Amino acid sequence: MSYLLLAGGLLLAALALRLAGGAAARRRGHRIRVLPTVLATLVLVVLTLAFDNLMIAAGLFAYADAHLAGVRVGLVPVEDLSYPIALAIALPGVRELMPQRRHDVRT
């Protein structure tokens, strides 16, 4: 199995969670905002690129070239960016799917 196929499956699962969470949010009368997701995605991708490049350059880990698409950003294979992107897409949906707890606010 190639890393690209694995990354595609991960992104599809993240999108499914986001859509399910969006439906749950609409039932509660609100929606999941897009801007925080875009900002979180950008931050996570930049951090992933920075630290993965450092770790690969230091020899801490390597990827089997036979399973890669061949596109790299620095030393980082493009498939490696699917993890932070999937996380940023899925987490708001997961939050909306979790049971809502009422907070007892005492004044």
Sequence and secondary structure as in RCSB ss.txt:
>XXXX:A:sequence
MSYLLLAGGLLLAALALRLAGGAAARRRGHRIRVLPTVLATLVLVVLTLAFDNLMIAAGLFAYADAHLAGVRVGL
VPVEDLSYPIALAIALPGVRELMPQRRHDVRT
>XXXX:A:secstr
  HHHHHHHHHHHHHHHHHHHHHHHHHTT    SHHHHHHHHHHHHHHHHHHHHHHHTTS    GGGS S EETT
EEGGGGHHHHHHHHHHHHHHHHS         
